[in-house]
Amino acid sequence: MNIMGIIASQQREGNTAFIVNKLLEGARENGAQTQSFCFSDLDIKPCRGCWACHKNDQGCVIKDDMQKIYNAMEYTDIIILGLPIYMGQMSAQGKIFTDRLFAQRSPRFSPFFKDNAVKRQIVLSFNQGNPNADLFKPYIDYTSQMFKTLEFEVKEIPVVTGLRSGSIYDRKDLCRDLKKIGSGLVVPDKNPAA
Ligand SMILES: Cc1cc2nc3c(=O)[nH]c(=O)nc-3n(C[C@H](O)[C@H](O)[C@H](O)COP(=O)(O)O)c2cc1C
């Protein structure tokens, strides 16, 4: 099983990276193959809104590092999307990633996306400074619904709160919980190699 993480944060050693890496660690310990992409290492431009992707089957015409993610998504079973809350919403990096999915994941709007009409699985992993877990619930529910319209099955929505006080590296319970969620994503191979 292949699971990929996307860290929609510029902070390579930040909270979002920590969380996505713990989820992936749990998945690996249960037998998954994993890889991750962090926005700090990528040059991904915003969607131009040119609609070229909907006029033929060329995909997105912006040839930047998003092409690596499109390619990786082809053989990924589950995407873990790490989204820090900035100003009450997903980070700008998360929004850029989401908009660029329009070139592949909107089969309702383009006949060229037939192959991509296959449902893919996603984990929306939010994190925030505020300790109140309900504070952004309407936004998070709305975002989950939006991913469903892009033909994603939303598997889990872990929300890590209270990150404005103390270091995430000291939260041992959190590490355990995240690894457990990551491990629980792994479905045993029905046809293991003999
Ligand atoms: C520009 C900016 C805006 C933020 N806005 C919010 C916010 O509206 N609500 C909140 O609870 N936390 C907010 N935070 C805190 C982040 O959600 C939190 O620190 C997160 O874990 C940062 O992840 P990172 O280390 O990957 O950047 C904000 C942080 C930044 C840098």
The ligand as an SDF file (V2000), in Angstrom:
LIG
                    3D

 31 33  0  0  0  0  0  0  0  0999 V2000
    0.2360   33.4650    9.5610 C   0  0  0  0  0  0  0  0  0  0  0  0
   -0.3010   32.5890   10.6480 C   0  0  0  0  0  0  0  0  0  0  0  0
   -1.6420   32.6460   10.9480 C   0  0  0  0  0  0  0  0  0  0  0  0
   -2.1810   31.8210   11.9430 C   0  0  0  0  0  0  0  0  0  0  0  0
   -3.5070   31.8770   12.1850 N   0  0  0  0  0  0  0  0  0  0  0  0
   -4.0430   31.0580   13.1130 C   0  0  0  0  0  0  0  0  0  0  0  0
   -5.4370   31.0840   13.3720 C   0  0  0  0  0  0  0  0  0  0  0  0
   -6.2030   31.8150   12.7580 O   0  0  0  0  0  0  0  0  0  0  0  0
   -5.9180   30.2610   14.3450 N   0  0  0  0  0  0  0  0  0  0  0  0
   -5.1180   29.3940   15.0540 C   0  0  0  0  0  0  0  0  0  0  0  0
   -5.6170   28.6610   15.8950 O   0  0  0  0  0  0  0  0  0  0  0  0
   -3.7780   29.3360   14.7890 N   0  0  0  0  0  0  0  0  0  0  0  0
   -3.2390   30.1400   13.8580 C   0  0  0  0  0  0  0  0  0  0  0  0
   -1.8910   30.0790   13.6040 N   0  0  0  0  0  0  0  0  0  0  0  0
   -1.0640   29.1000   14.3240 C   0  0  0  0  0  0  0  0  0  0  0  0
   -0.7670   27.8770   13.4390 C   0  0  0  0  0  0  0  0  0  0  0  0
   -1.9650   27.2530   13.0070 O   0  0  0  0  0  0  0  0  0  0  0  0
    0.0540   26.8190   14.1730 C   0  0  0  0  0  0  0  0  0  0  0  0
    1.1610   27.3890   14.7980 O   0  0  0  0  0  0  0  0  0  0  0  0
    0.4870   25.7070   13.2320 C   0  0  0  0  0  0  0  0  0  0  0  0
    0.8050   24.5820   13.9770 O   0  0  0  0  0  0  0  0  0  0  0  0
    1.6570   26.1610   12.3650 C   0  0  0  0  0  0  0  0  0  0  0  0
    2.0970   25.0810   11.5540 O   0  0  0  0  0  0  0  0  0  0  0  0
    3.5430   25.1570   10.8160 P   0  0  0  0  0  0  0  0  0  0  0  0
    4.5770   25.0130   11.9270 O   0  0  0  0  0  0  0  0  0  0  0  0
    3.5880   24.0250    9.8720 O   0  0  0  0  0  0  0  0  0  0  0  0
    3.5820   26.4920   10.1710 O   0  0  0  0  0  0  0  0  0  0  0  0
   -1.3330   30.9130   12.6430 C   0  0  0  0  0  0  0  0  0  0  0  0
    0.0350   30.8960   12.3320 C   0  0  0  0  0  0  0  0  0  0  0  0
    0.5420   31.7000   11.3480 C   0  0  0  0  0  0  0  0  0  0  0  0
    2.0210   31.6210   11.0090 C   0  0  0  0  0  0  0  0  0  0  0  0
  1  2  1  0
  2  3  1  0
  2 30  2  0
  3  4  2  0
  4  5  1  0
  4 28  1  0
  5  6  2  0
  6  7  1  0
  6 13  1  0
  7  8  2  0
  7  9  1  0
  9 10  1  0
 10 11  2  0
 10 12  1  0
 12 13  2  0
 13 14  1  0
 14 15  1  0
 14 28  1  0
 15 16  1  0
 16 17  1  0
 16 18  1  0
 18 19  1  0
 18 20  1  0
 20 21  1  0
 20 22  1  0
 22 23  1  0
 23 24  1  0
 24 25  2  0
 24 26  1  0
 24 27  1  0
 28 29  2  0
 29 30  1  0
 30 31  1  0
M  END
$$$$
